Amino acid sequence: MTLRIALCAGETSGDQLGAGLVAALRARFPDAQFAGIGGAGMRAEGMEIWWEADALAVMGLAEVLRHLPRLLRLRRQFRQRVLDWRPDVFIGIDAPDFNLGVERWLKRRGVRTVHDVSPSIWAWRQGRAAKIGASADRVLCLFPMEPPIYADHGVDAAFIGHPLADSIALAPNRSAARAALGEAADAPLLALLPGSRLGEIERMLPVFAQAAQRLAVDLPGLRVLVPAANAQCRAAIERVLAGNPLFRVLDGQAQAIMIASDVVLLASGTAALEAMLCKRPMVIGHRISALTYRLVQWLGLLKSRFVSLPNVLAGEALIPELLQDACTPDGLHAALLRWFRDGAAVAALQPRFLALHESLRRDASRSAADAVAELIARSS
């Protein structure tokens, strides 16, 4: 009987992960059929697309509420179509708000389920691991600290490594990146990443920009490059910067900008991991609303000592994290200036970042396919 594998990926990032996974699974199961929700990458690997991945790409509370009836209808139709197709396994790729519910519904009806990309249970609500286990027969984790948390809750989880660690060179070429961006080889260069959500940009960029202006006084000829994730982000960034010639705004190219830079200033998130893999010293600056911060503190929701992945992975403060009241222009300026002026500190950081990079470099697509194949073999 032909093996059938159903998948659901939301947004471009999920489609990219899905394309690598479909290719790796096809290498093991050449005659397998793949179908579900995906994008151009998964289609190119031979998956039958029932709905486009963009159908799930909704961000922000107001947007979610406006699209909720459509999303609920889509979920009902999709999960029934998957069940009727009778797959050997269903794989939900990221998009936990959508996929975990689909997985749970299918699992209760006898379909084997996999959730690819564990939510960040290491940081928030580790007890959520048990609820994720109610949805997924196997969880695929990008970070090594995650499977032990699942094991504490009796959930089968496998560490597969991180795709970014596979795609970014162990020794990125900074000179080539500068040349490609048209930047001088010897100018001091700061990469400034205030986030990819509009609210985050509006909250963080004014503080980051003030810190960069202070830094420019200490570092004559400083260049500050700001990548914009999309047209909306660019418009928001340009509103805040108001044509200040210190800043150069580019469409995308965040990774190239980080590789080209001397130092990176960013809000926490996946970008911090990417900066680490690019071997760039960085400063994390982040603020949330005062009310949200007090609730997080009061309820004890944050389970990690650190918020940035480089520090979490290292288990120590390799890079400065300036959060809430500590996230000021003066504080950020001082932390940035240290990286620019303390060559020994930057040099000491490089082997640590390299070791972390190597620990995450597991050929994630192949490892994910191995984990799915093991589950299929167990259930056959």
C-alpha positions in Angstrom: 0.0 0.0 0.0 1.3 3.5 -0.9 2.4 5.5 2.1 0.4 8.7 2.7 1.8 11.6 4.7 -0.4 14.6 5.4 1.2 17.9 6.4 0.2 21.4 7.4 2.6 24.4 7.3 1.7 28.0 7.9 3.5 31.0 6.5 6.8 31.1 4.5 9.0 29.8 7.4 6.8 26.7 7.8 6.8 26.1 4.1 10.6 26.2 4.0 10.8 23.7 6.8 8.1 21.5 5.1 9.9 21.5 1.8 13.1 20.2 3.4 11.1 17.6 5.3 9.2 16.4 2.3 12.4 16.1 0.3 14.0 14.0 3.1 11.0 11.8 3.5 10.8 11.2 -0.3 14.4 10.1 -0.2 13.3 7.3 2.2 9.9 6.6 0.7 10.1 7.3 -3.1 6.5 6.3 -3.7 4.9 8.1 -0.8 2.1 10.6 -1.4 2.2 14.0 0.3 -0.8 16.3 0.7 -2.2 19.1 2.9 -1.6 22.8 3.5 1.7 24.2 2.3 3.4 26.7 0.0 5.5 27.0 -3.1 8.5 25.1 -1.5 6.4 22.1 -0.6 4.6 22.1 -3.9 8.0 22.1 -5.7 8.9 18.9 -3.7 5.8 17.2 -5.1 3.3 17.8 -2.3 -0.4 18.2 -3.4 -1.5 21.5 -1.9 -5.1 21.5 -0.8 -4.9 25.0 0.8 -2.1 27.6 0.6 0.1 28.2 3.7 -0.8 31.9 3.4 -4.3 31.0 4.6 -2.9 30.7 8.1 -0.7 33.8 8.0 -2.6 36.0 10.4 -0.9 38.0 13.1 -2.2 40.3 15.8 -5.3 40.0 18.0 -7.5 42.2 15.9 -6.5 40.3 12.7 -7.1 36.9 14.4 -10.5 38.0 15.6 -11.5 39.3 12.1 -10.4 36.0 10.4 -11.5 33.7 13.2 -14.7 32.4 11.4 -12.7 31.6 8.3 -9.9 29.9 10.2 -12.4 27.8 12.2 -14.1 26.8 9.0 -10.8 26.0 7.3 -9.8 23.8 10.3 -13.0 21.8 10.2 -12.7 21.2 6.5 -9.0 20.4 6.6 -9.1 18.0 9.4 -12.0 16.1 7.9 -10.3 15.9 4.5 -7.2 14.6 6.2 -9.2 11.9 8.0 -11.0 10.9 4.8 -7.6 10.6 3.0 -6.5 8.1 5.7 -2.9 9.1 6.0 -0.2 7.0 7.8 0.9 10.1 9.7 0.0 13.7 10.0 2.7 16.3 10.5 1.9 19.8 11.8 4.7 22.2 11.1 4.9 25.1 13.6 1.7 27.2 13.7 0.8 25.6 17.1 -2.5 27.6 17.5 -3.9 25.9 14.4 -1.9 22.6 14.2 -2.2 21.4 17.8 -6.0 21.4 17.6 -5.9 19.5 14.3 -3.4 17.0 15.7 -5.5 16.4 18.8 -8.7 15.8 16.8 -6.9 13.4 14.4 -5.1 11.6 17.2 -8.4 10.8 18.9 -9.5 9.2 15.7 -6.5 6.9 15.4 -4.2 9.0 13.1 -0.5 9.1 14.1 0.5 12.7 14.7 3.8 14.6 14.8 4.3 18.2 15.8 7.4 19.7 14.1 9.0 22.6 16.0 8.2 22.6 19.6 6.7 25.7 21.1 9.0 27.5 23.5 8.1 25.4 26.6 11.6 26.0 28.0 10.7 29.6 28.5 7.0 29.6 29.2 4.6 27.2 31.0 6.6 24.0 31.0 3.4 22.2 32.1 2.1 22.8 28.6 4.3 19.9 27.5 1.6 17.4 28.7 -1.1 19.2 26.6 1.1 19.1 23.6 1.6 15.4 24.2 -2.2 15.0 24.0 -2.0 16.3 20.5 1.2 14.7 19.1 2.5 11.2 19.3 6.0 12.7 18.7 7.3 16.2 19.1 10.3 17.4 17.0 12.5 19.8 18.9 15.0 22.3 17.5 16.9 22.7 20.8 18.6 20.1 23.1 17.0 21.4 26.3 13.5 20.6 25.1 13.2 16.8 25.0 14.0 16.4 28.8 11.2 18.7 29.6 8.8 16.6 27.5 10.2 13.4 29.1 9.2 14.7 32.5 5.6 14.8 31.3 5.8 11.4 29.5 5.9 12.8 26.0 8.0 11.4 23.2 10.2 14.1 21.8 13.3 14.1 19.6 16.0 16.7 19.1 16.5 17.3 15.4 18.8 20.4 15.4 18.0 23.8 13.9 17.7 24.4 10.1 19.4 27.8 10.5 22.5 26.0 11.9 22.6 23.9 8.7 22.2 26.8 6.3 24.6 29.3 7.9 28.3 28.7 7.3 30.4 27.9 10.4 32.7 30.8 9.4 30.5 33.4 7.6 32.4 35.7 5.2 32.1 39.2 6.6 34.1 40.9 3.8 31.9 39.3 1.1 28.8 40.4 2.9 30.0 44.0 3.2 30.9 44.0 -0.5 27.5 42.6 -1.5 25.8 45.4 0.6 28.1 48.1 -0.8 29.6 48.9 2.6 33.2 49.7 3.2 35.5 47.0 4.5 36.8 49.0 7.5 33.9 51.2 8.6 32.4 50.4 12.1 29.0 48.9 11.3 26.1 48.3 13.6 23.2 46.0 12.6 20.0 47.2 14.2 17.0 44.9 14.3 14.0 46.2 16.3 11.7 43.3 15.5 9.4 42.3 12.7 6.1 43.2 14.3 4.7 46.7 14.0 4.1 47.1 17.7 7.6 45.9 18.5 9.1 48.3 16.0 7.1 51.3 17.4 8.1 50.3 21.0 11.8 49.4 20.5 13.1 51.4 17.6 13.1 54.9 19.2 15.2 53.5 22.1 17.5 51.6 19.7 17.9 54.7 17.5 18.9 56.9 20.5 21.5 54.4 21.5 22.9 54.3 18.0 23.1 58.1 17.9 25.1 58.1 21.1 27.3 55.4 19.7 28.0 57.5 16.6 29.6 60.2 18.8 32.1 57.7 20.0 32.7 55.9 16.7 33.2 58.4 13.8 32.1 57.0 10.5 29.7 54.6 12.1 27.2 52.9 9.7 23.9 51.6 11.0 22.0 49.2 8.8 18.3 48.4 9.6 16.6 45.5 7.7 12.8 45.8 7.1 11.0 42.5 7.0 8.3 43.8 4.6 6.8 47.0 3.2 4.7 47.7 6.4 7.7 47.3 8.6 9.8 49.6 6.3 7.1 52.3 6.5 7.0 52.0 10.3 10.8 52.1 10.6 11.1 55.2 8.3 8.4 57.0 10.3 10.5 56.6 13.5 13.9 57.4 11.8 12.5 60.4 9.9 15.2 60.5 7.3 18.1 60.5 9.8 21.2 60.0 7.5 22.9 57.8 10.2 20.6 54.9 9.3 20.3 52.9 6.1 17.1 50.9 5.8 17.1 47.9 3.5 14.4 45.5 2.4 15.1 42.2 4.0 18.7 40.9 4.0 18.8 40.6 7.8 21.2 37.7 7.7 23.6 39.4 5.3 23.5 42.6 7.4 24.3 40.7 10.6 27.2 38.9 8.9 28.5 42.2 7.6 28.3 44.0 11.0 30.7 44.4 13.8 27.9 44.3 16.5 24.2 43.6 16.4 21.5 45.4 18.5 18.2 43.5 18.5 15.1 42.6 20.3 15.1 39.0 21.5 13.7 36.2 19.4 15.0 34.0 16.6 17.1 36.9 15.4 19.3 36.4 18.4 20.0 32.8 17.4 20.7 33.9 13.9 23.2 36.5 15.1 24.9 33.9 17.2 25.2 31.6 14.2 26.6 34.5 12.2 29.2 34.8 15.0 28.4 38.4 15.8 28.6 39.9 19.3 25.2 41.4 20.2 23.2 43.3 22.8 19.6 42.3 23.5 17.2 45.1 24.4 13.6 44.4 25.0 10.5 45.9 26.7 6.9 44.7 27.0 4.1 46.7 28.5 4.5 47.4 32.2 1.2 45.6 33.0 2.2 42.5 31.0 5.6 42.5 32.7 4.1 42.7 36.2 1.7 39.8 35.4 4.6 37.7 34.0 6.6 38.3 37.2 3.6 37.8 39.5 2.4 34.6 37.9 6.0 33.2 37.5 5.4 32.4 33.9 9.0 32.9 32.7 10.8 29.7 33.6 14.2 30.6 32.1 16.9 32.7 33.7 17.5 34.2 30.2 15.4 35.4 27.4 17.9 35.2 24.5 18.6 31.8 22.9 22.5 32.2 23.0 22.4 32.6 26.8 19.8 29.9 27.2 21.8 27.4 25.1 25.0 28.3 26.9 23.4 28.3 30.4 25.2 31.5 31.2 25.2 35.2 30.2 27.4 35.3 27.1 25.7 38.4 25.8 24.0 41.3 27.7 20.2 41.3 28.1 18.8 44.7 28.9 15.2 44.2 29.7 12.4 46.6 30.8 13.8 49.4 33.0 17.4 48.4 32.1 16.6 48.9 28.4 17.5 52.6 28.0 19.5 54.4 25.4 22.4 54.9 27.8 22.4 51.3 28.9 22.3 50.0 25.4 25.0 52.5 24.3 27.4 51.3 27.0 26.9 47.6 26.2 27.4 48.2 22.5 30.5 50.3 22.9 32.1 47.5 24.9 31.8 45.1 22.0 33.2 47.7 19.6 36.2 48.5 21.8 37.0 45.2 23.6 38.6 43.0 21.0 39.6 40.4 23.5 35.9 40.0 24.7 34.8 39.5 21.1 37.5 37.0 20.4 36.6 35.0 23.5 33.0 34.9 22.3 33.8 33.2 19.0 34.7 29.7 20.1 31.6 29.6 22.4 29.3 30.6 19.5 31.0 28.1 17.2 30.5 25.2 19.7 26.8 26.1 20.1 26.5 26.3 16.3 28.0 22.8 15.9 25.7 21.4 18.6 22.7 22.6 16.7 24.0 21.4 13.3 22.2 18.0 12.9 20.9 18.2 9.3 17.5 19.0 10.7 15.5 17.9 7.6 17.1 14.4 7.6 16.8 14.1 11.4 13.1 15.1 11.3 12.5 12.5 8.5 14.3 9.9 10.7 12.0 10.7 13.6 8.9 10.5 11.4 10.1 7.2 9.8 10.6 5.7 13.3 7.1 6.6 14.3 5.7 5.1 11.1 7.7 1.9 11.6 6.4 1.6 15.2 2.8 1.9 14.1 2.9 -0.4 11.1 
